[in-house]
Amino acid sequence: MKSPASASWKAPLKFRMPTAENLIPIRLDIEVDGQPYKDAFTWNPYDPDSEVVMFAKRTVKDLKLAPGFLPQIVQSIQSQLATFQSYEGQDMYVGDLIIPIKLDLQVNHTVIRDQFLWDLNNFDSDPEEFARTLCKDLGIEDPEVEPAIAFAIREQLYEIAIQNVTTARENRISKKGRRAAEHFTPSKASGAALDLMKLFSFRSSVVRKRKDWDYYKPVLDLLSNEDVDALKAKEERSG
């Protein structure tokens, strides 16, 4: 039997992350009595619900958060897991797509910017391994940078996987419309597809000539304590 990575994507497949492990990105942005808590991590959607509660309890205890954070952390994670599960079983259409992934991250004193192409046909792809290799190649020592890079990649792949469900749905509707000799009007979802293509500069990235690839090397900056404080103050003012 051929592996999923070698299978043709011309026909719809069932929704999943286009990676070896079906981990999904989870973001938390919660405030209780003026105390904020933000976090980002990946989660196995097939873990039992009890794991969510245990994680929330451990987080509240370890970070000495107010008790009011516990139900909100649980609710936020469960809500995002429910969104993922709502797409399961649905067709996900992808052509032979090589899509651009963009990184623009600040983690503690490290700023990293990069752009590279990712093969959606490859179900054996591993964002965590890619992040590990990138950090090693760039000599990044901060242990928090590697998971941040992997998360950023997974978050973009997740958005594209969701959009591919919309594409499959629109294709089915369009085919039915042609068979019935009716005109098909794109929905708001198809408009979102167009916006996503613009966001990732899809067309230009795929057809970019090889001689231009050298312009997209990783850019790494190390910030001073003053720079970090200034950026934090700017973020607080924006918030």
C-alpha positions in Angstrom: 0.0 0.0 0.0 1.3 3.5 -0.9 1.7 5.9 1.9 -0.5 9.0 2.0 2.5 11.1 1.0 2.7 9.5 -2.4 -1.0 9.4 -3.0 -2.6 11.8 -5.5 -4.4 14.8 -4.0 -6.5 15.4 -7.1 -9.5 13.7 -5.4 -10.8 15.0 -2.0 -9.4 13.5 1.1 -10.8 13.5 4.6 -9.9 16.5 6.8 -6.7 16.3 8.8 -3.5 18.2 9.4 -1.1 17.7 6.5 1.7 16.5 8.8 2.9 13.3 10.3 1.3 14.0 13.7 -2.2 15.2 13.8 -1.5 17.9 16.4 -3.5 21.1 16.3 -2.5 24.6 17.4 -4.2 26.0 20.6 -4.1 29.7 21.6 -5.1 31.0 25.0 -5.7 34.7 25.6 -7.6 35.0 28.9 -8.0 37.8 31.5 -9.4 37.4 35.0 -9.8 40.4 37.3 -7.2 42.4 35.3 -4.7 39.5 35.3 -3.8 38.4 31.7 -2.7 34.9 30.7 -1.5 34.1 27.2 -0.1 30.8 25.9 0.2 28.9 22.6 0.8 25.1 22.3 -0.2 22.1 20.2 -2.7 19.5 21.4 -3.6 15.9 20.3 -7.3 16.2 19.5 -7.8 12.6 20.4 -6.7 12.9 24.0 -9.5 12.3 26.5 -11.4 15.4 27.9 -9.9 14.6 31.3 -6.5 15.7 30.0 -7.8 19.2 29.4 -9.0 19.5 33.0 -5.7 18.2 34.3 -3.7 20.5 32.1 -5.7 23.5 33.3 -5.3 22.6 36.9 -1.6 22.1 36.5 -1.2 25.4 34.7 -3.2 27.4 37.3 -1.1 25.8 40.1 2.3 26.1 38.4 1.8 29.8 37.4 -0.1 30.7 40.6 -3.0 32.0 38.6 -6.3 33.0 40.2 -8.9 30.1 40.6 -11.1 31.9 38.0 -8.7 30.9 35.3 -9.4 27.2 35.6 -12.9 27.1 34.0 -11.9 29.6 31.3 -8.8 27.6 30.3 -10.8 24.4 30.1 -13.6 26.2 28.1 -11.2 27.8 25.6 -9.3 24.6 24.9 -12.5 22.5 24.5 -14.0 25.1 22.2 -11.0 25.0 19.9 -10.9 21.2 19.9 -14.7 21.2 19.1 -13.9 23.5 16.1 -11.3 21.1 14.8 -13.7 18.1 15.3 -16.4 19.9 13.4 -14.3 19.5 10.2 -13.5 15.8 10.7 -15.1 13.5 8.2 -15.5 16.4 5.7 -13.8 16.3 2.3 -10.6 18.3 2.0 -9.6 19.1 -1.6 -6.0 20.0 -2.4 -4.3 20.2 -5.8 -0.6 19.7 -6.1 0.1 22.6 -3.7 3.5 23.9 -2.6 2.5 26.8 -0.2 4.7 29.5 1.4 5.1 29.6 5.1 6.1 32.8 6.8 7.8 33.4 10.1 7.9 36.7 11.9 8.5 35.9 15.6 9.9 37.5 18.7 10.6 35.0 21.5 12.2 36.7 24.5 15.4 38.3 23.1 15.3 36.4 19.7 13.6 37.8 16.6 13.5 35.4 13.6 12.0 36.1 10.1 11.9 33.6 7.4 9.9 32.4 4.4 10.0 29.0 2.8 7.9 26.6 0.8 6.0 23.7 2.3 4.7 20.6 0.5 1.0 19.9 1.4 1.3 16.5 -0.4 3.7 15.3 2.2 1.9 13.7 5.1 5.2 12.8 6.7 6.2 16.4 7.2 7.2 17.3 10.7 7.1 21.0 11.8 8.8 20.1 15.1 11.8 18.5 13.4 12.0 21.4 10.9 12.1 23.8 13.8 14.7 21.8 15.6 16.9 21.7 12.5 16.5 25.5 11.8 17.4 26.4 15.4 20.5 24.2 15.2 21.6 25.6 11.9 21.1 29.2 13.1 22.8 28.5 16.5 19.7 29.6 18.5 20.1 28.6 22.1 16.8 29.8 23.6 14.8 26.6 24.1 11.5 28.5 23.7 12.2 29.5 20.1 12.0 26.0 18.7 8.4 25.3 19.8 7.3 28.8 18.8 8.5 28.1 15.2 6.8 24.7 15.1 3.6 26.3 16.4 3.7 29.1 13.8 4.0 26.5 11.0 1.2 24.3 12.3 -1.1 27.3 12.8 -0.7 28.3 9.1 -1.1 24.7 7.9 -4.2 24.4 10.0 -5.8 27.5 8.5 -5.0 26.2 5.0 -6.4 22.8 5.8 -9.7 24.4 6.9 -9.7 26.5 3.7 -9.3 23.3 1.7 -12.5 22.0 3.3 -14.2 25.1 2.0 -12.7 24.5 -1.5 -14.0 20.9 -1.6 -17.5 22.2 -0.6 -17.5 24.9 -3.2 -16.4 22.5 -5.9 -19.3 20.1 -5.1 -21.8 23.0 -5.2 -20.2 24.3 -8.4 -20.5 20.9 -10.1 -24.1 20.5 -9.1 -24.7 24.0 -10.5 -23.2 23.1 -13.8 -25.2 19.9 -14.0 -28.4 21.9 -13.4 -27.3 24.6 -15.8 -27.5 27.2 -12.9 -25.1 30.0 -12.2 -23.1 29.6 -9.0 -22.4 32.7 -6.9 -19.3 32.4 -4.7 -20.2 32.6 -1.0 -18.4 34.5 1.8 -16.3 31.4 2.4 -14.9 31.5 -1.1 -14.1 35.1 -0.6 -12.1 34.0 2.4 -10.3 31.6 0.2 -9.2 34.4 -2.1 -8.1 36.5 0.9 -6.0 33.6 2.2 -4.3 33.3 -1.1 -3.4 37.0 -1.0 -2.2 36.6 2.6 0.3 34.0 1.6 1.2 35.5 -1.8 0.3 32.1 -3.2 0.7 32.7 -6.9 4.0 34.7 -6.8 5.6 32.3 -4.3 4.9 29.2 -6.4 6.1 30.6 -9.6 9.1 32.5 -8.1 12.2 31.9 -10.1 15.0 29.9 -8.4 17.4 32.9 -8.7 15.1 34.8 -6.3 15.1 32.2 -3.6 18.3 33.6 -2.1 16.4 36.7 -1.0 14.4 34.5 1.5 17.1 33.4 3.8 16.4 33.4 7.6 16.9 36.7 9.3 18.0 36.5 13.0 18.3 39.3 15.5 19.1 39.3 19.2 17.5 42.1 21.2 18.9 43.9 24.2 17.0 44.1 27.4 16.1 47.7 26.5 14.7 46.6 23.2 12.6 43.9 24.8 11.3 46.4 27.4 10.4 48.9 24.7 8.6 46.3 22.6 6.7 45.1 25.6 5.6 48.6 26.5 4.5 49.2 22.9 2.4 46.0 23.0 0.8 47.0 26.3 -0.1 50.4 24.9 -1.6 48.8 21.8 -3.5 46.3 24.0 
